[in-house]
Amino acid sequence: MNNFLDKINSPDDLKKLRLEDLPLLAEEIRDQLLKTISKTGGHLGSNMGIVELTIALHYVFDSPTDKFVFDVGHQSYVHKLLTGRRDRFDTLRQYQGLCGFTRREESKHDHWNCGHGGTSISAAIAFATARDLKKADNKVIAIIGDGSMTAGMAFEGLNHTGHLKSDMIVILNDNEMSIAENIGGMAAHLSKIMTGQVMTKIKEEIDELLLAIPGIGKEISKYAHKIDEAITGIFIPGRIFEDLGFRYVGPIEGHDSKVLIEVLESVKDLKGPTLIHVITKKGKGYKAAEDDAGAWHGASPFDIAKGEFHKKTAHPSYTNVFAQALIDLAKVDEKIIGITAAMPDGTGISKFGKVFPERTFDVGMAEQHGVAFAGALSIEGFRPVAAIYSTFLQRAYDQVVHDICLMNLSVVFAMDRAGLVGEDGATHQGLYDIAYLRTLPNIIVMAPKDENEMRHMLKTCVEHDGPTALRYPRGAGLGVPLDEEMKCLEIGKGEVVKDGSDIAFFAYGHMVKPAEDAAGLLEEMGLSVAVINPRFVKPMDVGLVTRYAHSAKCLITVEEHSVRGGFGSALLETLHENELSGVKVKCIGVGDEVVEHGNSAIIRKNLKLDKEGIAETALEFYQKLFGTIPAATQKKSDISGRGNGSGEEFQPNGKKSRQNSEVDGPAVNKPTEGQTVV
Ligand SMILES: Cc1ncc(C[n+]2csc(CCOP(=O)(O)OP(=O)(O)O)c2C)c(N)n1
């Protein structure tokens, strides 16, 4: 090995290499990608496929003066390796390490924070516009995959760019794959372009033969061209982009740095928008990933030699339990339809699709369209289940409001990855869905305490007339036994997991378990702690809230969600609406901050959302209200052994909170309502 990569600390070092060195550099980069991602996990296939293209971009352009905007940003690992982040590459996706997407805070070579798809062209045309307004002359290049090109926002960006006619380059990195197989007209159009290349070659050969006919050959050739143009407009490569106002260049072989460099050199100073269509192979250079691009898109740690992911011993994931439950429900209800937006495997809809292919729809990376599509299907009597991660449903917020809730349509939103998502980080955290959904009319919003309850909730959702939303976390369930029969839950009714009189935890969804564990720690100290599983945030179980507002000395809400607008806020509103004044309430959740990437256990510990953190915050709150626990009852004095690390607390005067908020006031003035203890 020549160790070219070891000497590259900036794009200037790359430019010192000879063209003939670049294939070896590409090999070294692929080795490094495998070495690191096999340990950290990450977007393997996309990065293996973009090696030569990234080398060529940095060889030809001058980053950071010239600006690269990677769409989604999941394919920017090679860019990170070439822009001074090689030494920290082993920290990829780790806590306080390099992010798995582009981050402005991380490097001057990253100009746009992303993680969601379809944003690159909008950002790039804005950078080009700003450049023109400032009379600067740097280049701007958006790099977008064929999967992300199916996002409506990408078309909006193309349309505006064509209109502005600014000097800008869009590189379409076409590997014929989104995470799964790419879908739709754009995919078909791109493959026609490639077929068109073959046809063009054939036509050139025919032309040569015609021209060789003495005397009349030239005339016949001209006539043949006219007919060809009239009939086969589809063979004009990139017609769709040309019509949008772009100069189309391609398709170009994407694994030959020399060719790519020649093409980039030849277009870099052209005026107006140019789209370069580059053909790459996802997973290039690693057989397992080339053979199964879907599985290796987002790889968990793996054995390089064997090409196998390390085995996980955890319980079945929420995703798998959801998929099986949906299949079971759809066997008896033929109106159930599964919808995914380019995440068939991540959401489990691919499993549903194997059993009910005709009732499964992957709409592409097009959440907005997917939600409206679900709405109109429900008008026709179907029961669409839109399985969209909490974070990606944000993209379709207006559709949830306008196309579903206002019409009171029976669509189920199954939101996987609700709560903290670990290594994917800030852009993927599912921390806002309670807030953005519970404010809407008609919708029922719920979260299960475990995977068994999730199945009952799913049945509750599909049988309810009107919109419903169900949130559940990333990863493994608790391993609880699954009831044989799924049953509908009473809407708006929670359960008392355990009774208690000093503190009542109202823990939403998957936070019931850590709250139960925290209650255990507090009880060891002599406190009496209730744990409530409210199940629904909308409608809230007013009876349960009222009961504990009277019977417990204080209420503590626990959620893996933004405290602002979340379950705790809803409980405070419930107290207010029911004139339950003077109740002491503390809201535990995520404060007004961006939660970065890293191992979920570390992040939860830092946010004090693990059992020790919850118990510690609860104890502090209790002691602040009522003084120290009497020594007579106290069994143990320190919960975690990690000292006092609580976050700032919410003050009515608007003082900032890091991760929890509290409200208190005069005594309770309403009678108690009864509730069964389960
Ligand atoms: C709005 C949104 N929806 C879904 C996703 C999840 N997602 C991440 S990458 C990806 C596929 C991207 O495909 P493509 O752009 O072709 O890039 P490739 O990985 O194939 O290089 C998807 C669906 C996302 N990041 N953003």
The ligand as a Gaussian input file, in Angstrom:
#p B3LYP/6-31G(d) Opt

LIG

1 1
 C      -37.305000      13.188000       4.272000
 C      -36.549000      11.905000       4.441000
 N      -37.198000      10.729000       4.316000
 C      -36.520000       9.563000       4.475000
 C      -35.194000       9.557000       4.740000
 C      -34.439000       8.262000       4.980000
 N      -33.406000       8.047000       3.966000
 C      -32.105000       8.292000       4.214000
 S      -31.131000       7.985000       2.908000
 C      -32.439000       7.473000       1.987000
 C      -32.230000       6.973000       0.596000
 C      -31.425000       7.893000      -0.192000
 O      -31.265000       7.370000      -1.466000
 P      -30.323000       8.122000      -2.475000
 O      -30.585000       9.573000      -2.402000
 O      -30.482000       7.471000      -3.801000
 O      -28.882000       7.902000      -1.890000
 P      -28.023000       6.556000      -1.824000
 O      -28.020000       6.164000      -0.396000
 O      -28.669000       5.537000      -2.697000
 O      -26.685000       6.943000      -2.299000
 C      -33.626000       7.550000       2.702000
 C      -34.960000       7.161000       2.197000
 C      -34.556000      10.803000       4.877000
 N      -33.261000      10.882000       5.179000
 N      -35.247000      11.947000       4.708000

